[in-house]
Amino acid sequence: MSIYTKTGDSGDTSLFDGTRVPKTHPRVIAYGDVDEVQACLGMVRAAGLPPDLDDMCVSLQRDLFALGARLADPSHKIAKRVEKIVIDDGSIARLEGWIDQLDGEIAPLRHFILSDGCAAGAALHYARTVCRRAERSVLLLGAEAVEPVVIVYLNRLSDLLFTIARAANHRAGVPETQW
């Protein structure tokens, strides 16, 4: 199978249900932004993380692929068939558990901090901002176009990315820069 299909050469693409839409369609932008968060986490992992944080990021990358697939499937034709596309309340509880776990090893936040630190920490802060953009893009689709769990997941994910960034910087011995 060739990587190029030429079906998008005129500026449109197919959603999972076969609908052709412009590549500038809000749904395509939303799942593209989610894909960008996933790619940011690849950069984070390349920068080097402790094994437990790396494992979290791999899991998040998998979740983001599933979330992007859900966004590309407005008719829910594929989601019911593919088990790995599940994003549910359990997914959100897992993120919250990781936040609570990591919060226990970092100092309480008493000031705003700049997005910096070690390479992985700074990249995680960047991933957090891309995640916030993805959340806004998904919200622009409208409440009726997106399952509520998707919005909650993205909101919690940005909190988790902030917490992982702080933990990565703490473990690397790099102090936070107060604003």
KEKE-3310 file (N, C-alpha, C; in steps of 0.2 Angstrom, whole numbers, plus 5000, padded with zeros to 4 digits):
npx = (5004:5003:5009:5004:4989:4983:4970:4967:4972:4964:4961:4952:4946:4943:4931:4929:4917:4915:4911:4915:4925:4931:4949:4950:4939:4931:4930:4941:4951:4951:4953:4966:4973:4973:4980:4992:4995:4998:5010:5018:5020:5028:5040:5043:5046:5057:5066:5069:5064:5060:5057:5044:5036:5038:5031:5018:5017:5017:5005:4996:4998:4993:4979:4977:4977:4966:4956:4957:4953:4939:4935:4936:4926:4911:4899:4900:4903:4914:4919:4912:4916:4929:4939:4951:4948:4942:4938:4934:4925:4933:4946:4948:4948:4960:4969:4967:4971:4985:4989:4986:4996:5008:5008:5010:5024:5029:5033:5020:5011:5014:5015:5013:5021:5035:5035:5047:5062:5070:5074:5064:5054:5051:5046:5035:5027:5025:5017:5006:5001:4997:4988:4978:4974:4969:4958:4950:4948:4940:4929:4924:4917:4904:4893:4883:4890:4901:4906:4903:4913:4925:4928:4930:4941:4951:4953:4957:4968:4977:4979:4986:4998:5004:5007:5015:5026:5031:5035:5044:5054:5057:5062:5073:5081:5080:5076:5060:5055:5049:5035)
npy = (4994:5011:5026:5038:5043:5051:5056:5067:5077:5088:5095:5090:5077:5061:5056:5043:5038:5039:5051:5065:5079:5096:5099:5109:5108:5110:5098:5090:5099:5098:5084:5084:5093:5086:5075:5082:5084:5071:5069:5078:5072:5061:5068:5073:5060:5057:5066:5061:5052:5047:5029:5027:5039:5039:5027:5032:5042:5035:5027:5038:5043:5032:5033:5046:5043:5035:5044:5053:5045:5044:5057:5058:5050:5054:5047:5036:5024:5016:5016:5007:4995:4993:4989:4996:5009:5015:5027:5032:5035:5028:5030:5043:5043:5036:5046:5056:5048:5047:5061:5063:5055:5059:5072:5071:5070:5082:5099:5109:5121:5138:5149:5156:5148:5148:5140:5130:5122:5105:5097:5087:5091:5105:5102:5095:5105:5112:5103:5103:5115:5114:5104:5111:5119:5109:5105:5117:5117:5106:5109:5119:5112:5110:5105:5095:5088:5081:5068:5070:5065:5066:5079:5081:5072:5078:5090:5086:5079:5090:5095:5084:5084:5096:5092:5081:5088:5096:5086:5079:5089:5091:5079:5079:5088:5102:5118:5126:5141:5155:5166)
npz = (5000:4996:5003:4998:4992:4984:4985:4993:4986:4981:4992:5001:5012:5019:5032:5044:5042:5029:5023:5014:5017:5018:5021:5030:5038:5054:5061:5056:5059:5073:5076:5071:5079:5091:5087:5085:5099:5103:5095:5101:5113:5109:5106:5119:5125:5117:5122:5134:5148:5165:5168:5173:5170:5156:5153:5156:5147:5135:5136:5136:5123:5115:5120:5114:5101:5100:5104:5094:5083:5087:5085:5072:5067:5066:5065:5073:5068:5068:5081:5090:5086:5088:5100:5106:5105:5115:5126:5141:5157:5165:5159:5162:5176:5178:5173:5183:5194:5191:5192:5206:5211:5207:5211:5225:5225:5222:5226:5233:5223:5223:5216:5200:5187:5175:5158:5157:5161:5162:5146:5143:5153:5148:5136:5139:5145:5133:5126:5134:5131:5118:5120:5126:5116:5107:5115:5114:5100:5099:5107:5099:5090:5095:5107:5104:5095:5100:5111:5129:5137:5130:5130:5144:5146:5138:5145:5158:5154:5150:5163:5169:5160:5164:5177:5176:5169:5179:5188:5181:5179:5193:5197:5188:5195:5192:5195:5197:5187:5194:5190)
capx = (5000:5007:5008:5000:4983:4981:4963:4967:4975:4960:4960:4947:4948:4937:4930:4928:4910:4915:4910:4921:4925:4937:4954:4949:4933:4932:4932:4948:4956:4950:4957:4973:4976:4974:4986:4998:4997:5001:5016:5022:5022:5034:5046:5044:5049:5063:5070:5071:5060:5061:5053:5036:5034:5038:5025:5012:5016:5015:4998:4993:4999:4988:4973:4975:4975:4959:4952:4957:4948:4932:4933:4936:4920:4905:4893:4901:4903:4920:4921:4909:4919:4936:4940:4956:4945:4938:4939:4928:4926:4939:4952:4948:4950:4967:4973:4967:4976:4992:4990:4987:5002:5014:5007:5013:5031:5032:5031:5014:5012:5011:5016:5013:5028:5036:5036:5054:5065:5074:5071:5057:5049:5049:5042:5028:5024:5023:5012:5000:4998:4994:4982:4973:4972:4965:4952:4946:4945:4935:4923:4921:4912:4898:4891:4880:4894:4906:4904:4906:4919:4931:4930:4933:4948:4956:4954:4961:4975:4981:4981:4991:5004:5007:5010:5021:5031:5033:5038:5050:5059:5059:5067:5080:5084:5079:5071:5054:5056:5043:5033)
capy = (5000:5017:5031:5043:5040:5057:5057:5073:5082:5094:5099:5087:5071:5057:5054:5036:5036:5040:5058:5069:5086:5100:5098:5115:5107:5110:5091:5088:5103:5096:5078:5086:5096:5080:5071:5086:5083:5064:5069:5082:5067:5058:5073:5072:5054:5057:5070:5056:5052:5041:5024:5027:5044:5037:5023:5036:5045:5030:5026:5044:5043:5027:5036:5051:5040:5033:5050:5056:5041:5045:5063:5057:5045:5057:5043:5031:5017:5012:5015:5001:4989:4993:4990:5001:5016:5016:5033:5032:5037:5024:5033:5050:5041:5034:5052:5059:5044:5049:5067:5063:5051:5064:5078:5069:5070:5089:5104:5113:5127:5144:5155:5154:5146:5148:5134:5128:5116:5101:5096:5084:5096:5110:5099:5093:5111:5114:5098:5105:5121:5111:5100:5116:5121:5104:5106:5122:5115:5101:5113:5123:5107:5110:5100:5089:5084:5077:5065:5074:5062:5068:5086:5080:5069:5083:5095:5082:5078:5096:5096:5079:5086:5101:5089:5077:5092:5098:5080:5078:5094:5090:5073:5081:5093:5108:5122:5130:5148:5158:5171)
capz = (5000:4995:5008:4995:4989:4980:4986:4996:4982:4980:4998:5005:5015:5021:5039:5045:5039:5021:5022:5011:5020:5017:5026:5034:5042:5061:5064:5054:5063:5080:5077:5069:5085:5095:5084:5087:5106:5103:5092:5106:5118:5106:5107:5126:5126:5114:5127:5140:5155:5170:5165:5175:5166:5149:5152:5156:5140:5129:5137:5133:5115:5113:5121:5110:5094:5101:5104:5087:5079:5089:5082:5064:5066:5069:5065:5078:5064:5070:5088:5093:5083:5089:5107:5108:5104:5121:5131:5146:5164:5168:5157:5166:5183:5177:5173:5190:5199:5190:5195:5213:5213:5205:5216:5231:5226:5220:5231:5232:5219:5227:5212:5193:5184:5167:5155:5156:5164:5158:5140:5144:5156:5144:5130:5142:5145:5127:5125:5138:5128:5112:5122:5128:5109:5105:5119:5111:5094:5100:5109:5093:5086:5098:5112:5101:5090:5103:5118:5134:5140:5126:5133:5151:5145:5136:5151:5163:5151:5151:5170:5170:5157:5168:5183:5173:5168:5186:5191:5177:5181:5200:5197:5185:5199:5188:5199:5193:5187:5196:5185)
cpx = (5004:5005:5004:4995:4980:4973:4962:4970:4971:4958:4954:4950:4942:4937:4929:4922:4910:4914:4916:4920:4931:4942:4953:4943:4935:4934:4939:4953:4956:4955:4965:4976:4977:4980:4993:5000:5001:5008:5021:5024:5028:5040:5048:5048:5056:5068:5072:5067:5062:5056:5045:5033:5033:5032:5019:5011:5014:5008:4994:4993:4993:4981:4972:4974:4968:4954:4951:4952:4941:4930:4932:4930:4914:4899:4894:4901:4909:4921:4918:4912:4926:4937:4945:4954:4941:4941:4933:4930:4932:4946:4953:4951:4958:4971:4973:4971:4983:4993:4991:4993:5008:5014:5010:5021:5034:5029:5024:5015:5009:5012:5015:5021:5029:5037:5043:5056:5070:5071:5064:5052:5047:5045:5035:5024:5021:5017:5005:4997:4994:4988:4976:4970:4967:4958:4947:4944:4940:4928:4920:4916:4905:4896:4888:4884:4900:4903:4907:4912:4926:4933:4933:4940:4953:4958:4958:4968:4980:4984:4987:4998:5008:5010:5016:5027:5035:5037:5044:5056:5061:5064:5073:5084:5084:5074:5066:5056:5049:5042:5033)
cpy = (5006:5022:5037:5040:5045:5059:5064:5079:5089:5097:5096:5080:5067:5056:5047:5034:5037:5047:5062:5076:5089:5099:5104:5114:5107:5103:5089:5092:5100:5089:5079:5089:5090:5076:5075:5085:5076:5065:5073:5077:5062:5062:5072:5066:5054:5061:5066:5057:5046:5036:5025:5033:5042:5032:5027:5039:5041:5028:5032:5045:5038:5030:5042:5049:5038:5039:5053:5052:5042:5052:5062:5052:5048:5052:5037:5024:5013:5011:5009:4995:4988:4995:4995:5008:5019:5022:5034:5035:5034:5028:5040:5048:5039:5041:5055:5055:5046:5056:5067:5060:5056:5070:5077:5069:5077:5094:5108:5119:5133:5150:5152:5153:5147:5141:5133:5122:5112:5100:5093:5088:5101:5108:5097:5099:5113:5109:5100:5111:5118:5107:5105:5119:5116:5104:5111:5121:5110:5104:5117:5118:5108:5104:5094:5085:5080:5074:5069:5071:5064:5075:5085:5077:5074:5088:5092:5081:5084:5097:5090:5081:5091:5097:5085:5082:5094:5092:5079:5083:5093:5084:5074:5086:5100:5112:5125:5137:5151:5164:5178)
cpz = (5000:5000:5005:4991:4983:4980:4990:4992:4981:4986:5002:5008:5017:5029:5039:5042:5032:5019:5019:5014:5018:5023:5031:5039:5049:5064:5062:5058:5070:5081:5075:5075:5090:5093:5086:5094:5106:5100:5097:5111:5115:5107:5114:5127:5123:5118:5133:5146:5159:5167:5167:5171:5159:5148:5152:5149:5134:5130:5134:5126:5113:5114:5116:5103:5094:5101:5097:5082:5081:5085:5075:5062:5069:5069:5069:5074:5066:5077:5092:5091:5086:5097:5110:5107:5110:5125:5135:5152:5167:5166:5161:5173:5183:5177:5180:5195:5198:5193:5202:5215:5212:5210:5223:5231:5224:5225:5229:5228:5222:5222:5205:5191:5177:5165:5153:5160:5160:5151:5140:5147:5152:5138:5133:5143:5139:5125:5128:5134:5121:5114:5124:5121:5106:5108:5116:5104:5094:5102:5104:5089:5089:5102:5109:5097:5093:5110:5123:5137:5136:5129:5140:5150:5143:5142:5156:5161:5152:5158:5171:5166:5161:5174:5181:5172:5174:5189:5187:5179:5188:5200:5193:5189:5196:5192:5194:5193:5188:5191:5190)
residu = (MET:SER:ILE:TYR:THR:LYS:THR:GLY:ASP:SER:GLY:ASP:THR:SER:LEU:PHE:ASP:GLY:THR:ARG:VAL:PRO:LYS:THR:HIS:PRO:ARG:VAL:ILE:ALA:TYR:GLY:ASP:VAL:ASP:GLU:VAL:GLN:ALA:CYS:LEU:GLY:MET:VAL:ARG:ALA:ALA:GLY:LEU:PRO:PRO:ASP:LEU:ASP:ASP:MET:CYS:VAL:SER:LEU:GLN:ARG:ASP:LEU:PHE:ALA:LEU:GLY:ALA:ARG:LEU:ALA:ASP:PRO:SER:HIS:LYS:ILE:ALA:LYS:ARG:VAL:GLU:LYS:ILE:VAL:ILE:ASP:ASP:GLY:SER:ILE:ALA:ARG:LEU:GLU:GLY:TRP:ILE:ASP:GLN:LEU:ASP:GLY:GLU:ILE:ALA:PRO:LEU:ARG:HIS:PHE:ILE:LEU:SER:ASP:GLY:CYS:ALA:ALA:GLY:ALA:ALA:LEU:HIS:TYR:ALA:ARG:THR:VAL:CYS:ARG:ARG:ALA:GLU:ARG:SER:VAL:LEU:LEU:LEU:GLY:ALA:GLU:ALA:VAL:GLU:PRO:VAL:VAL:ILE:VAL:TYR:LEU:ASN:ARG:LEU:SER:ASP:LEU:LEU:PHE:THR:ILE:ALA:ARG:ALA:ALA:ASN:HIS:ARG:ALA:GLY:VAL:PRO:GLU:THR:GLN:TRP)
# end
